[in-house]
Amino acid sequence: MRWNLVLDGGQPIADRFLACYQTLTGTSLDDQPYWDLVSLFDLLLDRDPAHPGDIDADDQRHLTTYVKKVLAVYH
C-alpha cells in the first residue's frame, strides 16, 4: 500500500496513511521499514528490465526518496 501511495501522492501521503493506520489500530509497527523495503524489492525485482512498465523517471525519484527515508531508520 505504501509504495502505491508514494507513487500516487508522494512520501508525505504514505507517511500520513501509516500514522492514521497506527492511530486507528493502536499498533506501533516498529518493523514497518523492513516491510517497506521488502514490498519495494518485490515490485522492482518482478519487472522485466527490457519492459519497465509504468515506472517513469518521476516515479523513480519518488521511490528513491522513499528508500532513502526507509534506510535512514537503520542508521
Secondary structure in CASP SS format (residue, H / E / C, confidence):
PFRMAT SS
TARGET T0000
AUTHOR 0000-0000-0000
METHOD secondary structure of the structure
MODEL  1
M C 1.00
R H 1.00
W H 1.00
N H 1.00
L H 1.00
V H 1.00
L H 1.00
D H 1.00
G H 1.00
G C 1.00
Q H 1.00
P H 1.00
I H 1.00
A H 1.00
D H 1.00
R H 1.00
F H 1.00
L H 1.00
A H 1.00
C H 1.00
Y H 1.00
Q H 1.00
T H 1.00
L H 1.00
T H 1.00
G C 1.00
T C 1.00
S C 1.00
L C 1.00
D C 1.00
D C 1.00
Q H 1.00
P H 1.00
Y H 1.00
W H 1.00
D H 1.00
L H 1.00
V H 1.00
S H 1.00
L H 1.00
F H 1.00
D H 1.00
L H 1.00
L H 1.00
L H 1.00
D C 1.00
R C 1.00
D E 1.00
P C 1.00
A C 1.00
H E 1.00
P C 1.00
G C 1.00
D C 1.00
I C 1.00
D C 1.00
A H 1.00
D H 1.00
D H 1.00
Q H 1.00
R H 1.00
H H 1.00
L H 1.00
T H 1.00
T H 1.00
Y H 1.00
V H 1.00
K H 1.00
K H 1.00
V H 1.00
L H 1.00
A H 1.00
V C 1.00
Y C 1.00
H C 1.00
END
